[in-house]
Amino acid sequence: MEKRFSQSCENNKDPILTELKKYFSDKKHVLEIGSGTGQHSVYFAKALAHLVWQTSDASENHPSILAYGKEAGLANWREPKPFFVGQDPWPQADTSYDAVFSANTAHIMQPDEVQEMFRLIVEKLPAGGVFCEYGPFKFEGKFTSDSNEAFDARLRDQGYGGYRDIEQLQAWGKTQAGELSLIDVIALPANNHLLVWQKQ
Ligand SMILES: C[S@@+](CC[C@H](N)C(=O)[O-])C[C@H]1O[C@@H](n2cnc3c(N)ncnc32)[C@H](O)[C@@H]1O
């Protein structure tokens, strides 16, 4: 099992953690969507020892996530569940999740997968449940920097979904099963944001 490495995870983990300490302070069970290398999961699980951190991603990413988890040996860290939004059902657990975290996934997923992610989160979170979503976003159709605009164009050339508008996400957060309200938008380094959503 090989640990993969992402420099951006190293750069953004502390600014994100500062916010998760606030918004996950009373949460017990977090589902991470798109755990990637696994770096975030062990760092956040260690710092947020009051809750259980459940990793997930497409199966091809599990070896690296598992390698980080086995090395860290944390009692509150859980092995990845196979979960590719749009293909797999919501990951089941012994106790339901009261929070969701996802970093740098909404601009990689196809738009219909992002919409499905919002639909599932609205359906599955209890009232008061929180979704912390980190990444680059557009605001009213505008990019926050020229480099973000160039990166979005490269992503879409490669077949990825590209940047999502926050206003589009807010619309997708309103479903027949309930609503995710955007309760905070926190500017973080490198022109990224943490969006904090709460199930009403
Ligand atoms: C840019 S990586 C980010 C990984 C990690 N969260 C991070 O911040 O470094 C994008 C991740 O999204 C995952 N992903 C892409 N489409 C997905 C989908 N439809 N459902 C779940 N995960 C998806 C990929 O497998 C990958 O791990």
The ligand as an SDF file (V2000), in Angstrom:
LIG
                    3D

 27 29  0  0  0  0  0  0  0  0999 V2000
   -8.8650   16.8460   -6.5170 C   0  0  0  0  0  0  0  0  0  0  0  0
   -9.1940   15.3750   -5.6460 S   0  0  0  0  0  0  0  0  0  0  0  0
   -9.3640   15.9600   -3.9810 C   0  0  0  0  0  0  0  0  0  0  0  0
   -9.0020   14.9130   -2.9840 C   0  0  0  0  0  0  0  0  0  0  0  0
   -8.9320   15.3860   -1.5220 C   0  0  0  0  0  0  0  0  0  0  0  0
  -10.2540   15.6230   -0.9960 N   0  0  0  0  0  0  0  0  0  0  0  0
   -8.0760   16.6030   -1.4100 C   0  0  0  0  0  0  0  0  0  0  0  0
   -8.5600   17.6660   -1.0040 O   0  0  0  0  0  0  0  0  0  0  0  0
   -6.8860   16.5160   -1.7360 O   0  0  0  0  0  0  0  0  0  0  0  0
  -10.8420   15.0220   -6.1260 C   0  0  0  0  0  0  0  0  0  0  0  0
  -11.4140   13.8000   -5.4480 C   0  0  0  0  0  0  0  0  0  0  0  0
  -12.7960   13.7120   -5.7840 O   0  0  0  0  0  0  0  0  0  0  0  0
  -13.1070   12.3610   -5.9880 C   0  0  0  0  0  0  0  0  0  0  0  0
  -14.3200   12.3130   -6.8200 N   0  0  0  0  0  0  0  0  0  0  0  0
  -14.4580   12.7360   -8.0930 C   0  0  0  0  0  0  0  0  0  0  0  0
  -15.7110   12.5080   -8.5170 N   0  0  0  0  0  0  0  0  0  0  0  0
  -16.3730   11.9510   -7.4640 C   0  0  0  0  0  0  0  0  0  0  0  0
  -17.7010   11.4650   -7.2730 C   0  0  0  0  0  0  0  0  0  0  0  0
  -18.6100   11.5300   -8.2430 N   0  0  0  0  0  0  0  0  0  0  0  0
  -18.0280   10.9510   -6.0620 N   0  0  0  0  0  0  0  0  0  0  0  0
  -17.1090   10.8980   -5.0580 C   0  0  0  0  0  0  0  0  0  0  0  0
  -15.8420   11.3290   -5.1910 N   0  0  0  0  0  0  0  0  0  0  0  0
  -15.4850   11.8420   -6.3850 C   0  0  0  0  0  0  0  0  0  0  0  0
  -11.8680   11.7910   -6.6690 C   0  0  0  0  0  0  0  0  0  0  0  0
  -11.8290   10.3930   -6.5790 O   0  0  0  0  0  0  0  0  0  0  0  0
  -10.7740   12.4770   -5.8690 C   0  0  0  0  0  0  0  0  0  0  0  0
  -10.4080   11.7650   -4.7280 O   0  0  0  0  0  0  0  0  0  0  0  0
  1  2  1  0
  2  3  1  0
  2 10  1  0
  3  4  1  0
  4  5  1  0
  5  6  1  0
  5  7  1  0
  7  8  2  0
  7  9  1  0
 10 11  1  0
 11 12  1  0
 11 26  1  0
 12 13  1  0
 13 14  1  0
 13 24  1  0
 14 15  1  0
 14 23  1  0
 15 16  2  0
 16 17  1  0
 17 18  1  0
 17 23  2  0
 18 19  1  0
 18 20  2  0
 20 21  1  0
 21 22  2  0
 22 23  1  0
 24 25  1  0
 24 26  1  0
 26 27  1  0
M  CHG  2   2   1   9  -1
M  END
$$$$
